Amino acid sequence: MAEFDYGEVVSALRGAGCVFAEEEADILIESASSPAELTPLLERRIAGEPLEYIVGWVLFCGRRVTVEPGVFVPRRRTEFLVECAAALHPSVLLDLCCGSGAVGLSVGGVTELHAADIDDASVDCARRNLDAMGATVHRGDLFDALPPELRGRFDAVVVNAPYVPTSDIELMPREARDYEPRTALDGGADGAGIHRRVAAGAGQWLHSGGHLLIETSAALSDSTLDAVLEAGFTGQVRESEMFDAVVVIGSTGGS
C-alpha cells in the first residue's frame, strides 16, 4: 500500500491558504485509511470546505463534538462562554441557539440540560451530541421552542446567537460565508438584533438569581450590554485575551 506523503499534504494545504496546515494534515491523514481515501478529503479542503465538515467533528473544550454540513462550527473563542457559565455552577441549563450543542455539552455539573435551535439540521446534530446526557433538544424560534412548564426554572441561559452584522458577512473567510448557514451568522443590521430579542425574553425563563450569558464581540459589547440592561438585568462584560472573546452576563435579582 502506498504511504501518505505528509510533506505534500502540508504543502497543498498551505498553498490553499490554510493557516494551520500541519495540524489539518494530521487530522485528514488520521481520518483516511489509505492515500486513495485521503485524496477526495484533501480536495474538499483545498476547495474551501471547512475541515470540520469533512471529518465530521470539531475539538471543543477537549472533546470531539459531532458537526455536519449545514450546522454552525463552534469556535475556540466560545470556550470562554463555557468557562463563564461553568463558574456559576448551574444545575438547570438552557443552551439557546445551540447549533451542535457544544456549549451545553461542555458545561460541567449540569443535572438538567435543555437546548434549542430554529434550524432542523442543528437540532438533529445536537440530539446526537446530547442524547447520552439525557438532554432535551427543542426546535423553534428562541424561547418559542420551549414548553411553558419550563418558565422560571433555569439557573442559566447560555447563548451563542449570530452576531455578525449583515453587511460584514461577505468579509468573512470563504469557508464560513460559503458553507455555514447564513442563519447561524447573520445578527442583523448592527449584529445585535438577536441579542435584543434574547434579552427581552429571557427573564421569564430564569428563576430569581439566574443568569443570562451571551457571547458577543468587542465591537458589539456595548450594544449587547445595553440590551441586557434594558431588559431589567444587572449586567457586566467579561473579556478574555487568551480566547479573544467577550461575554455579557446579565443577572436577575435574588440570591
C-alpha atoms as one frame of an Amber mdcrd trajectory, in Angstrom:
protein
   0.000   0.000   0.000   1.312   3.451  -0.863   2.367   5.654   2.006   0.995
   9.085   2.803   3.349  11.851   1.699   2.975  14.144   4.688   5.031  16.934
   3.138   2.881  17.019   0.020  -0.313  17.156   2.088   1.017  20.041   4.175
   2.232  21.870   1.083  -1.149  21.508  -0.635  -2.986  22.815   2.404  -0.585
  25.701   2.859  -0.949  26.603  -0.808  -4.713  26.736  -0.322  -4.258  29.278
   2.463  -4.751  27.002   5.477  -3.006  28.751   8.364  -2.664  25.597  10.474
  -1.605  23.332   7.621   0.350  20.836   9.741  -2.476  20.358  12.239  -5.014
  19.957   9.448  -2.780  17.460   7.656  -2.598  15.354  10.814  -6.394  15.323
  11.125  -7.022  14.488   7.471  -4.463  11.683   7.444  -5.919  10.266  10.670
  -9.378  10.292   9.054  -8.262   8.411   5.921  -7.421   4.720   5.855  -5.411
   4.994   2.623  -3.941   7.571   0.244  -6.834   6.871  -2.130  -9.289   7.773
   0.634  -7.270  10.857   1.569  -7.333  12.370  -1.920 -11.021  13.413  -2.014
 -10.834  14.690   1.571  -7.840  16.838   0.691  -9.536  18.097  -2.468 -12.603
  19.159  -0.492 -10.443  21.090   1.964  -8.426  22.789  -0.795 -11.748  23.839
  -2.376 -12.557  25.675   0.854 -14.932  23.308   2.652 -14.499  23.531   6.434
 -12.258  20.804   7.809 -14.859  20.025  10.469 -17.481  19.129   7.854 -15.021
  16.891   6.046 -14.037  14.828   9.100 -17.364  15.181  10.939 -16.141  16.622
  14.215 -14.543  19.603  15.935 -12.339  19.598  19.024 -14.105  21.781  21.598
 -13.255  22.007  25.288 -11.067  18.938  24.942 -13.627  16.632  23.344 -14.731
  15.749  19.851 -18.125  17.223  19.068 -20.020  15.985  16.029 -20.670  18.621
  13.355 -22.251  18.156   9.962 -22.721  20.254   6.826 -25.325  22.939   7.460
 -24.518  23.186  11.183 -22.519  26.062  12.655 -18.971  25.048  13.590 -18.190
  26.077  17.193 -15.098  28.256  17.505 -12.446  28.089  20.184 -13.458  31.553
  21.451 -16.761  30.071  22.575 -14.881  28.014  25.151 -14.819  31.257  27.142
 -18.641  31.233  27.216 -18.438  27.710  28.642 -15.886  28.860  31.218 -18.094
  31.762  32.329 -21.144  29.514  32.615 -19.289  26.768  34.490 -18.118  29.308
  37.086 -21.787  29.881  38.021 -22.381  26.148  38.672 -25.805  25.912  37.031
 -27.868  22.793  37.691 -30.641  23.529  35.186 -29.225  24.990  31.975 -30.587
  26.158  28.635 -28.270  26.257  25.616 -30.130  28.645  23.299 -29.234  28.878
  19.597 -27.436  25.649  20.385 -26.157  24.628  16.947 -24.313  21.364  17.544
 -24.993  21.545  21.291 -21.295  22.015  22.045 -21.772  24.652  24.750 -24.341
  22.744  26.767 -22.332  19.565  26.345 -19.243  21.225  27.816 -20.621  22.952
  30.932 -19.951  20.505  33.738 -22.138  19.740  36.743 -25.467  20.253  34.951
 -28.222  17.937  36.151 -30.900  19.039  33.661 -29.943  20.310  30.225 -32.188
  21.763  27.564 -31.056  23.051  24.179 -32.935  24.836  21.419 -32.405  25.940
  17.837 -34.588  27.036  14.939 -32.646  25.014  12.377 -33.615  21.398  11.667
 -30.072  20.223  10.882 -28.760  21.797  14.085 -31.470  20.201  16.201 -30.728
  16.772  14.747 -26.981  17.228  15.279 -27.448  18.491  18.848 -29.583  15.473
  19.670 -26.815  13.170  18.505 -24.311  15.005  20.709 -26.544  15.379  23.754
 -28.649  12.219  23.888 -26.111  10.425  26.071 -26.512  13.191  28.676 -30.270
  12.775  28.799 -30.704  16.312  27.478 -33.823  17.538  25.711 -33.384  19.412
  22.441 -36.228  21.650  21.279 -36.913  23.024  17.805 -38.216  26.581  17.367
 -37.508  30.299  17.308 -35.639  31.249  20.501 -37.850  30.809  23.582 -40.868
  29.855  21.458 -39.200  26.441  21.208 -39.733  25.755  24.905 -42.775  24.273
  26.636 -44.407  26.695  29.106 -43.723  24.478  32.111 -40.032  25.416  31.870
 -40.709  29.086  32.696 -38.785  30.232  35.745 -36.784  27.009  36.072 -33.373
  27.819  34.610 -30.303  28.698  36.644 -28.611  29.958  33.486 -29.247  30.527
  29.810 -26.161  30.425  27.572 -26.382  31.968  24.128 -24.074  31.901  21.144
 -26.505  33.571  18.751 -25.465  35.024  15.380 -23.785  38.420  15.846 -22.122
  39.255  12.539 -23.612  42.457  11.053 -25.351  41.615   7.788 -23.045  43.825
   5.732 -19.955  42.097   7.166 -20.842  38.544   6.184 -19.247  38.946   2.759
 -15.987  39.878   4.508 -15.820  36.598   6.428 -13.457  33.758   5.439 -14.680
  31.746   2.470 -15.246  28.592   4.491 -17.716  30.436   6.724 -19.602  32.566
   4.226 -19.846  29.881   1.538 -20.515  26.793   3.649 -22.009  27.661   7.030
 -25.716  28.537   7.204 -26.371  32.265   6.960 -28.923  31.971   9.758 -26.055
  30.996  12.065 -24.017  34.085  11.140 -26.373  37.000  10.446 -27.048  39.149
  13.507 -28.985  41.835  11.664 -28.060  45.365  10.651 -25.770  46.074  13.605
 -25.136  42.475  14.709 -27.026  42.742  17.994 -30.561  42.191  16.757 -30.923
  38.653  18.101 -29.224  39.639  21.362 -32.004  42.181  21.937 -34.674  39.567
  21.320 -32.966  37.080  23.630 -32.517  39.602  26.426 -36.130  40.787  26.142
 -37.481  37.258  26.529 -35.029  35.626  28.931 -36.301  36.967  32.243 -39.421
  34.813  32.410 -37.407  31.629  31.900 -34.845  32.273  34.646 -35.571  31.887
  38.324 -34.679  34.641  40.771 -30.897  34.772  40.941 -30.473  33.263  37.475
 -28.052  34.397  34.778 -28.121  35.133  31.065 -24.773  34.738  29.279 -24.377
  35.987  25.716 -21.263  35.655  23.582 -20.631  38.873  21.668 -17.723  40.778
  20.130 -15.618  43.668  21.383 -17.280  45.922  18.814 -20.766  44.894  19.957
 -20.216  44.597  23.694 -21.861  47.943  24.471 -24.902  47.109  22.329 -25.271
  43.664  23.881 -24.855  45.068  27.387 -27.451  47.764  26.674 -29.902  45.080
  25.557 -29.372  43.169  28.791 -29.755  46.262  30.965 -32.858  47.426  29.105
 -34.431  44.023  29.758 -34.094  44.605  33.507 -30.959  42.615  34.280 -27.906
  43.876  36.069 -25.036  43.353  33.667 -21.316  43.011  33.275 -18.901  42.487
  30.417 -16.295  39.734  30.731 -13.320  39.620  28.360 -10.641  37.032  27.706
  -7.419  37.921  25.970  -6.475  34.249  25.730  -9.669  33.301  23.875 -10.059
  36.687  22.157 -13.630  36.533  23.402 -16.289  38.683  25.054 -19.275  37.532
  27.116 -22.016  39.731  28.551 -23.579  38.368  31.721 -26.983  39.523  32.879
 -28.205  38.642  36.372 -31.685  38.666  37.848 -32.433  39.729  41.407 -32.366
  37.324  44.323 -29.683  35.199  45.896
